[in-house]
Amino acid sequence: MTNLEQRHPREKLDMFVVEKIKKERNDYNIVELARLRIRYHNFPGARPLQQELDRILQDWGLTEEELFALSREIHSQGNIYRRTPDGEEKQDWS
């Protein structure tokens, strides 16, 4: 890690998510990959995590544009994320 690179506060937890999503291509994992691509877009650090995201995209045979189009389509069909008991959609975009 160079002096210009930063650590993302969610990087360690997100690496667990990456390990889960790379095992299977399904609707949930597609939207999670898109969410993480957005989170780490232009982030100056977390290179190993970003490389894993690139690798998953390549393994699934998708471009980033195709990934985002799929993610938008999945979201338009309904709530892909589970709802909390009070009916709120639970997402982690931090």
VEXLUM-514783 format. One record per atom (N, C-alpha, C, O): residue number from 1; residue in one letter; atom name; x, y, z. Coordinates in nm, 3 decimals. Each point is the difference from the previous one (the first is absolute). Layout:
N
n, res, atom, px, py, pz
NUM, A, CA, X, Y, Z
...
//
This chain:
94
n, res, atom, px, py, pz
1, M, N, 0.085, -0.118, 0.000
1, M, CA, -0.085, 0.118, 0.000
1, M, C, 0.089, 0.124, 0.000
1, M, O, 0.085, 0.016, 0.088
2, T, N, -0.105, 0.071, -0.187
2, T, CA, 0.079, 0.121, -0.008
2, T, C, -0.058, 0.105, 0.094
2, T, O, -0.109, -0.018, 0.055
3, N, N, 0.183, 0.127, -0.037
3, N, CA, -0.045, 0.108, 0.087
3, N, C, -0.129, 0.065, -0.048
3, N, O, -0.075, 0.056, 0.079
4, L, N, 0.049, -0.064, -0.211
4, L, CA, -0.118, 0.063, -0.056
4, L, C, -0.124, -0.089, 0.013
4, L, O, -0.112, 0.048, -0.018
5, E, N, 0.131, -0.175, 0.050
5, E, CA, -0.114, -0.090, 0.011
5, E, C, -0.062, 0.007, 0.139
5, E, O, 0.069, 0.021, 0.100
6, Q, N, -0.199, -0.038, -0.097
6, Q, CA, -0.074, 0.008, 0.126
6, Q, C, -0.064, -0.134, 0.031
6, Q, O, -0.017, -0.084, -0.088
7, R, N, -0.018, 0.066, 0.213
7, R, CA, -0.077, -0.118, 0.042
7, R, C, -0.146, 0.042, 0.009
7, R, O, -0.034, 0.101, 0.062
8, H, N, -0.050, -0.179, -0.122
8, H, CA, -0.144, 0.028, 0.008
8, H, C, -0.051, -0.059, 0.131
8, H, O, 0.037, -0.112, 0.034
9, P, N, -0.121, 0.183, 0.040
9, P, CA, -0.047, -0.051, 0.129
9, P, C, -0.082, -0.129, -0.011
9, P, O, -0.011, -0.073, 0.098
10, R, N, -0.046, 0.043, -0.214
10, R, CA, -0.080, -0.120, -0.020
10, R, C, 0.077, -0.112, -0.072
10, R, O, -0.055, -0.108, -0.024
11, E, N, 0.180, 0.133, -0.010
11, E, CA, 0.078, -0.092, -0.083
11, E, C, 0.005, -0.142, 0.056
11, E, O, -0.023, -0.096, -0.075
12, K, N, 0.051, 0.080, 0.200
12, K, CA, 0.013, -0.133, 0.059
12, K, C, -0.133, -0.075, -0.006
12, K, O, -0.004, -0.117, -0.038
13, L, N, -0.105, 0.183, 0.075
13, L, CA, -0.132, -0.064, -0.006
13, L, C, -0.042, -0.028, -0.144
13, L, O, -0.061, -0.103, -0.029
14, D, N, 0.093, 0.196, -0.060
14, D, CA, -0.037, -0.019, -0.140
14, D, C, 0.074, -0.117, -0.064
14, D, O, -0.051, -0.062, -0.093
15, M, N, 0.171, 0.032, 0.141
15, M, CA, 0.073, -0.114, -0.055
15, M, C, -0.074, -0.130, 0.030
15, M, O, 0.005, -0.094, -0.080
16, F, N, -0.074, 0.086, 0.194
16, F, CA, -0.082, -0.117, 0.029
16, F, C, -0.116, -0.010, -0.099
16, F, O, -0.035, -0.109, -0.045
17, V, N, -0.024, 0.223, 0.012
17, V, CA, -0.109, 0.003, -0.098
17, V, C, 0.052, -0.048, -0.136
17, V, O, -0.065, -0.080, -0.067
18, V, N, 0.182, 0.128, 0.028
18, V, CA, 0.061, -0.039, -0.127
18, V, C, 0.021, -0.151, -0.005
18, V, O, -0.027, -0.063, -0.102
19, E, N, 0.074, 0.006, 0.211
19, E, CA, 0.023, -0.145, 0.004
19, E, C, -0.130, -0.077, -0.020
19, E, O, 0.000, -0.107, -0.061
20, K, N, -0.109, 0.159, 0.112
20, K, CA, -0.130, -0.066, -0.015
20, K, C, -0.054, 0.014, -0.142
20, K, O, -0.047, -0.097, -0.060
21, I, N, 0.054, 0.220, 0.005
21, I, CA, -0.064, 0.022, -0.131
21, I, C, 0.076, -0.067, -0.113
21, I, O, -0.060, -0.031, -0.103
22, K, N, 0.189, 0.009, 0.118
22, K, CA, 0.074, -0.058, -0.112
22, K, C, -0.029, -0.150, -0.019
22, K, O, 0.040, -0.059, -0.100
23, K, N, -0.110, -0.001, 0.196
23, K, CA, -0.032, -0.143, -0.008
23, K, C, -0.114, -0.030, -0.096
23, K, O, -0.007, -0.109, -0.056
24, E, N, -0.084, 0.205, 0.038
24, E, CA, -0.118, -0.027, -0.082
24, E, C, -0.056, 0.127, -0.060
24, E, O, -0.012, 0.103, 0.067
25, R, N, -0.021, -0.111, -0.194
25, R, CA, -0.065, 0.114, -0.066
25, R, C, -0.150, -0.016, 0.015
25, R, O, -0.060, -0.090, -0.060
26, N, N, -0.001, 0.175, 0.139
26, N, CA, -0.145, 0.003, 0.016
26, N, C, -0.042, 0.146, 0.015
26, N, O, 0.086, 0.089, 0.008
27, D, N, -0.214, -0.064, -0.003
27, D, CA, -0.048, 0.139, 0.005
27, D, C, 0.056, 0.077, 0.118
27, D, O, 0.045, 0.114, -0.015
28, Y, N, -0.047, -0.176, 0.132
28, Y, CA, 0.050, 0.069, 0.119
28, Y, C, 0.148, 0.035, -0.015
28, Y, O, 0.041, 0.112, 0.032
29, N, N, 0.038, -0.207, -0.080
29, N, CA, 0.143, 0.025, -0.015
29, N, C, 0.030, 0.102, -0.109
29, N, O, 0.098, 0.074, 0.009
30, I, N, -0.181, -0.070, -0.112
30, I, CA, 0.017, 0.102, -0.105
30, I, C, -0.018, 0.139, 0.059
30, I, O, 0.081, 0.089, -0.026
31, V, N, -0.188, -0.069, 0.104
31, V, CA, -0.021, 0.134, 0.057
31, V, C, 0.106, 0.034, 0.104
31, V, O, 0.037, 0.116, 0.016
32, E, N, 0.011, -0.217, 0.056
32, E, CA, 0.107, 0.026, 0.096
32, E, C, 0.130, 0.039, -0.071
32, E, O, 0.070, 0.090, 0.045
33, L, N, -0.039, -0.157, -0.155
33, L, CA, 0.120, 0.036, -0.076
33, L, C, -0.012, 0.142, -0.053
33, L, O, 0.096, 0.077, 0.006
34, A, N, -0.213, -0.042, -0.057
34, A, CA, -0.021, 0.137, -0.049
34, A, C, 0.016, 0.102, 0.113
34, A, O, 0.062, 0.104, -0.018
35, R, N, -0.119, -0.136, 0.135
35, R, CA, 0.009, 0.091, 0.115
35, R, C, 0.146, 0.022, 0.039
35, R, O, 0.040, 0.113, 0.028
36, L, N, 0.037, -0.220, -0.026
36, L, CA, 0.142, 0.013, 0.039
36, L, C, 0.081, 0.071, -0.108
36, L, O, 0.093, 0.075, 0.032
37, R, N, -0.127, -0.097, -0.158
37, R, CA, 0.069, 0.073, -0.108
37, R, C, -0.021, 0.150, 0.018
37, R, O, 0.092, 0.080, -0.018
38, I, N, -0.214, -0.043, 0.054
38, I, CA, -0.030, 0.142, 0.023
38, I, C, 0.076, 0.052, 0.122
38, I, O, 0.059, 0.108, -0.005
39, R, N, -0.060, -0.185, 0.113
39, R, CA, 0.067, 0.043, 0.123
39, R, C, 0.149, 0.026, -0.022
39, R, O, 0.055, 0.098, 0.051
40, Y, N, 0.011, -0.184, -0.127
40, Y, CA, 0.145, 0.010, -0.015
40, Y, C, 0.044, 0.071, -0.128
40, Y, O, 0.120, 0.008, -0.028
41, H, N, -0.215, 0.045, -0.049
41, H, CA, 0.033, 0.073, -0.122
41, H, C, 0.086, 0.122, 0.035
41, H, O, -0.040, 0.085, 0.079
42, N, N, 0.154, -0.079, -0.138
42, N, CA, 0.097, 0.110, 0.021
42, N, C, 0.050, 0.011, 0.143
42, N, O, 0.054, 0.104, 0.038
43, F, N, -0.070, -0.209, 0.043
43, F, CA, 0.054, 0.005, 0.135
43, F, C, 0.151, -0.026, -0.008
43, F, O, 0.042, -0.098, -0.061
44, P, N, 0.038, 0.185, 0.122
44, P, CA, 0.146, -0.013, -0.008
44, P, C, 0.056, -0.101, 0.101
44, P, O, 0.069, 0.038, 0.094
45, G, N, -0.099, -0.163, -0.115
45, G, CA, 0.048, -0.105, 0.091
45, G, C, -0.084, -0.125, -0.018
45, G, O, -0.074, -0.012, -0.098
46, A, N, 0.084, -0.079, 0.192
46, A, CA, -0.075, -0.126, -0.004
46, A, C, 0.024, -0.074, -0.131
46, A, O, -0.092, -0.057, -0.057
47, R, N, 0.215, 0.060, 0.011
47, R, CA, 0.032, -0.061, -0.131
47, R, C, -0.033, -0.149, -0.009
47, R, O, -0.057, -0.042, -0.100
48, P, N, 0.092, -0.039, 0.201
48, P, CA, -0.034, -0.143, -0.010
48, P, C, -0.151, -0.023, -0.015
48, P, O, -0.043, -0.086, -0.077
49, L, N, -0.036, 0.163, 0.151
49, L, CA, -0.146, -0.014, -0.010
49, L, C, -0.047, 0.044, -0.138
49, L, O, -0.083, -0.068, -0.061
50, Q, N, 0.133, 0.177, 0.012
50, Q, CA, -0.039, 0.048, -0.133
50, Q, C, 0.039, -0.100, -0.108
50, Q, O, -0.073, -0.019, -0.097
51, Q, N, 0.188, -0.045, 0.114
51, Q, CA, 0.044, -0.102, -0.096
51, Q, C, -0.093, -0.120, 0.002
51, Q, O, -0.028, -0.059, -0.104
52, E, N, -0.020, 0.021, 0.223
52, E, CA, -0.095, -0.111, 0.011
52, E, C, -0.132, 0.036, -0.069
52, E, O, -0.059, -0.084, -0.067
53, L, N, 0.015, 0.208, 0.083
53, L, CA, -0.123, 0.043, -0.067
53, L, C, 0.018, -0.007, -0.152
53, L, O, -0.091, -0.043, -0.071
54, D, N, 0.206, 0.086, 0.022
54, D, CA, 0.030, -0.009, -0.143
54, D, C, -0.001, -0.145, -0.047
54, D, O, -0.053, -0.032, -0.106
55, R, N, 0.112, -0.056, 0.186
55, R, CA, 0.009, -0.142, -0.035
55, R, C, -0.139, -0.064, -0.008
55, R, O, -0.028, -0.077, -0.091
56, I, N, -0.058, 0.110, 0.187
56, I, CA, -0.136, -0.054, -0.002
56, I, C, -0.073, 0.046, -0.125
56, I, O, -0.066, -0.079, -0.067
57, L, N, 0.079, 0.205, 0.036
57, L, CA, -0.064, 0.056, -0.120
57, L, C, 0.048, -0.075, -0.124
57, L, O, -0.080, -0.036, -0.087
58, Q, N, 0.209, 0.013, 0.080
58, Q, CA, 0.058, -0.073, -0.113
58, Q, C, -0.048, -0.145, -0.003
58, Q, O, -0.036, -0.052, -0.105
59, D, N, 0.037, -0.014, 0.221
59, D, CA, -0.045, -0.140, 0.008
59, D, C, -0.146, -0.015, -0.043
59, D, O, -0.037, -0.101, -0.059
60, W, N, -0.044, 0.201, 0.089
60, W, CA, -0.142, -0.004, -0.036
60, W, C, -0.023, 0.046, -0.144
60, W, O, -0.112, -0.004, -0.050
61, G, N, 0.219, 0.048, -0.017
61, G, CA, -0.011, 0.042, -0.139
61, G, C, -0.081, 0.126, -0.020
61, G, O, -0.071, 0.014, -0.099
62, L, N, 0.082, 0.079, 0.194
62, L, CA, -0.076, 0.124, -0.006
62, L, C, 0.092, 0.121, -0.007
62, L, O, 0.110, -0.001, 0.055
63, T, N, -0.157, 0.104, -0.122
63, T, CA, 0.064, 0.130, 0.011
63, T, C, -0.066, 0.072, 0.117
63, T, O, -0.104, -0.044, 0.049
64, E, N, 0.164, 0.151, -0.005
64, E, CA, -0.061, 0.076, 0.109
64, E, C, -0.136, 0.055, -0.042
64, E, O, -0.094, 0.002, 0.079
65, E, N, 0.083, 0.043, -0.203
65, E, CA, -0.127, 0.052, -0.050
65, E, C, -0.108, -0.109, 0.004
65, E, O, -0.113, 0.027, 0.039
66, E, N, 0.149, -0.148, -0.080
66, E, CA, -0.096, -0.111, 0.002
66, E, C, -0.040, -0.035, 0.144
66, E, O, -0.117, -0.027, 0.028
67, L, N, 0.215, 0.030, 0.062
67, L, CA, -0.028, -0.027, 0.141
67, L, C, -0.101, 0.101, 0.055
67, L, O, -0.097, -0.039, 0.065
68, F, N, 0.120, 0.167, -0.091
68, F, CA, -0.090, 0.103, 0.051
68, F, C, -0.139, -0.011, -0.064
68, F, O, -0.101, 0.023, 0.067
69, A, N, 0.095, -0.058, -0.195
69, A, CA, -0.130, -0.018, -0.067
69, A, C, -0.075, -0.117, 0.064
69, A, O, -0.120, 0.011, 0.026
70, L, N, 0.188, -0.122, -0.001
70, L, CA, -0.062, -0.115, 0.067
70, L, C, -0.048, 0.038, 0.139
70, L, O, -0.110, -0.036, 0.040
71, S, N, 0.193, 0.108, 0.033
71, S, CA, -0.034, 0.041, 0.135
71, S, C, -0.125, 0.089, 0.000
71, S, O, -0.088, -0.017, 0.084
72, R, N, 0.082, 0.111, -0.177
72, R, CA, -0.118, 0.087, -0.009
72, R, C, -0.125, -0.083, -0.030
72, R, O, -0.106, 0.024, 0.057
73, E, N, 0.119, -0.121, -0.147
73, E, CA, -0.113, -0.086, -0.036
73, E, C, -0.047, -0.081, 0.121
73, E, O, -0.120, -0.011, 0.025
74, I, N, 0.214, -0.044, 0.050
74, I, CA, -0.034, -0.079, 0.120
74, I, C, -0.071, 0.088, 0.103
74, I, O, -0.101, -0.040, 0.057
75, H, N, 0.155, 0.159, -0.035
75, H, CA, -0.062, 0.091, 0.097
75, H, C, -0.139, 0.043, -0.045
75, H, O, -0.088, 0.022, 0.084
76, S, N, 0.067, -0.009, -0.215
76, S, CA, -0.131, 0.044, -0.049
76, S, C, -0.108, -0.106, 0.020
76, S, O, -0.119, 0.031, 0.000
77, Q, N, 0.160, -0.155, 0.017
77, Q, CA, -0.095, -0.110, 0.018
77, Q, C, -0.048, -0.012, 0.144
77, Q, O, -0.095, -0.074, 0.027
78, G, N, 0.157, 0.141, 0.063
78, G, CA, -0.042, -0.006, 0.140
78, G, C, 0.119, 0.003, 0.092
78, G, O, 0.114, 0.015, -0.044
79, N, N, -0.141, -0.029, 0.170
79, N, CA, 0.104, 0.010, 0.102
79, N, C, 0.087, -0.125, 0.002
79, N, O, -0.046, -0.108, 0.038
80, I, N, 0.168, 0.124, -0.078
80, I, CA, 0.094, -0.112, 0.002
80, I, C, 0.057, -0.017, 0.142
80, I, O, 0.037, -0.110, 0.039
81, Y, N, -0.032, 0.220, 0.035
81, Y, CA, 0.050, -0.007, 0.138
81, Y, C, -0.116, -0.033, 0.093
81, Y, O, -0.115, 0.036, -0.026
82, R, N, 0.146, -0.102, 0.132
82, R, CA, -0.105, -0.035, 0.097
82, R, C, -0.050, 0.125, 0.071
82, R, O, 0.072, 0.098, 0.016
83, R, N, -0.194, -0.107, 0.025
83, R, CA, -0.059, 0.111, 0.075
83, R, C, 0.014, -0.025, 0.149
83, R, O, 0.000, -0.114, 0.046
84, T, N, 0.013, 0.223, 0.028
84, T, CA, 0.005, -0.009, 0.146
84, T, C, -0.141, -0.021, 0.052
84, T, O, -0.096, 0.017, -0.076
85, P, N, 0.079, -0.054, 0.203
85, P, CA, -0.135, -0.022, 0.055
85, P, C, -0.094, 0.118, -0.015
85, P, O, -0.121, -0.018, -0.009
86, D, N, 0.175, 0.140, 0.006
86, D, CA, -0.087, 0.117, -0.014
86, D, C, -0.029, 0.035, -0.147
86, D, O, -0.058, 0.105, -0.030
87, G, N, 0.098, -0.194, -0.062
87, G, CA, -0.031, 0.018, -0.140
87, G, C, 0.101, 0.080, -0.081
87, G, O, -0.015, 0.017, -0.120
88, E, N, 0.119, 0.030, 0.186
88, E, CA, 0.103, 0.076, -0.070
88, E, C, 0.093, -0.094, -0.075
88, E, O, 0.030, -0.110, 0.046
89, E, N, 0.015, 0.155, -0.163
89, E, CA, 0.096, -0.078, -0.077
89, E, C, 0.137, 0.016, 0.065
89, E, O, 0.042, 0.112, 0.030
90, K, N, 0.027, -0.224, -0.009
90, K, CA, 0.130, 0.004, 0.065
90, K, C, 0.110, -0.005, -0.106
90, K, O, 0.016, -0.100, -0.070
91, Q, N, 0.060, 0.208, 0.060
91, Q, CA, 0.112, 0.007, -0.093
91, Q, C, 0.118, 0.065, 0.071
91, Q, O, -0.017, 0.070, 0.099
92, D, N, 0.134, -0.095, -0.151
92, D, CA, 0.120, 0.060, 0.057
92, D, C, 0.076, 0.073, -0.111
92, D, O, 0.084, -0.059, -0.069
93, W, N, -0.115, 0.186, 0.053
93, W, CA, 0.067, 0.080, -0.103
93, W, C, 0.107, 0.092, 0.061
93, W, O, 0.050, 0.091, -0.067
94, S, N, -0.015, -0.116, 0.193
94, S, CA, 0.099, 0.088, 0.063
94, S, C, 0.138, -0.025, -0.054
94, S, O, 0.095, 0.065, 0.042
//
